[in-house]
Amino acid sequence: MATKHYIVDGYNVIFSTSLNELELQRAREILISIAGSYAPHRVTIVFDGKVGVLGPSMRNVVFTKGEKADDYIKRMVEKMRDRGRVIVVTNDKSIIGYVKYLGAKTITPKQFVNKPPSTGGKKMNDILTEREKQKINRELKALWGIEEDE
């Protein structure tokens, strides 16, 4: 099987999925965990910012000190040889248009978070703590106008 290379627009994924309900550090940790479920494919997560501010550097995580993640992702795809195996994960229309022009594919953040190809049985529900699940449920109930159970 030919491996793919997923390039993830980190904060775009966090802020456009249910991960935005969590504290930012926890959302990054869960996104990194989800990325791990894509093995044997390669995944690179790109965040705006500095490593020292946002947490530890990891092999598959890039912090773009002084540069927008969007520009870093575009440049990264430009440099790749086999762009047919590159899948960029974002909702950002300027990134989508540019990388498709270069021959890469794209998927939405929700597709990436909710449908990993090889999860080993793990689903988003298995990654969240019980407290995080309850918090998300409470917030959704409030948004939908559903009263809390006694």
N, C-alpha and C positions, 0 to 999 in steps of 0.2 A: 504494500500500500504506500502510495506517495504521500509523504507528510505535507501538511499545510502549515503556513505561518500566519497566525492570527495577530493582528496589530490592534490593540484595544485603546481607544480614546477614554482613558480611565475615569475622569470626572464626568464626561458625557454619559458614560454607562451608569455611574452611580446616581447622577441626578435625573436620569430618565427611566429608572427602574425602581422597584420596591426597596432597593438598597438606600435610597434617599431618606428612608424613615429611621435609619440608624445613625449613631454617632459616626462622624467622618472616619475616624481611625478604624472603627469596627467595620464599616462599609468597605474600606480599602482591604482589610484582612480577608473579608468574605470574598471580594472580587478576586483576590490572589488565590484563594482556595478554589473558587470556581475555575479559574484558569488552569489549575493543576489537574482538573478533571478532563482536560482536553488532550492529555497525553495519549498517544506519542507525538501529537502535533506540537509545534513550537508556538508559544504565546509570549508576546511582549506587551506589557501594559505601560502606557505613557501617561504620566501626570505632569501638570504644570507645577513648578516650584522647586525648592531645594530639599535635598535628602534630610539634612539636619532638622528641618522644621517639620517634615511630614513623617518621619520614621526611618527605619533601617533600609539600606539599599539591598535589593535582592537581584539575583541573576536575571530574572525575567521582568524586572520593574525599572523604568527609566523616569527620573525626575529632571525636567527640562529647565534647569536654572537659567533664568534670563531669556528664555525663548518660549513662545506659545507651543503647547502640545500639538496644535493643528499643523504648524509649520514643520515641526520635527517629524510628524507622521508623514506628511507629504514628501519631505526630503528622504525619509527612510525608504518609502516605496519607490521613489525615483532611482535610488541606488541599487535596488534589487534586480537580479537577473531574471529569475523565473517568476514574473508577476502573476502568472496564471494560478499559482499556488498560494498567493497572498490574499487574505481576507481581512478587511479593515472593519472593525466594529465601532460604529458611530451613528448618530442621527444628524450630524452636522452636514448640511447640504453642500457646502463648499468642499469639504473633504471628500464626500461621496462622489461628486462630479469629477474632481481632479483625479482620484485614484482609479475610477472606472475608465477615464480617458487613457490612463497609463496601462490599463489591462488587468488591474486587480479587481477582486470581487468585494462586495460589502454585505454585511448583515446588520440587523438592528441590535441595539443593546438588549432588548427583551429576548430576542432569539438566542443571543449568547448566554445570558444568565439562566434562562428557563429550559434550554434544550442542549446541554452539552452532549457531544457524541459518545463519550465513554465516561460515565460518571461512577462506574463501579457501584451502582445502586444508590448513590447519593443524589438527593434532590435539594433544592434550595431549602425546603422545609427541614431537611436533616442537618443543615449547616447552622441554622439559626438556633440560639438558645431558647428555652421555653419563655423566658422573660421577654426576649426580643419579639417572639411570635405574639405574645399577649399585647405588647405595646402596639405593634402594627395593627392587630385586630381592633384594639380600642380606638385607635386613630381612624381607621376605616369606618367603624361604626359611627363615630362622631361626624365624619364627612357625609355619610349616607343618611344621617338622622335617625339611626337605630339606637334605642335606649339600651344602656348596659344591663346585663342580667344581674339580678340580686344575688 
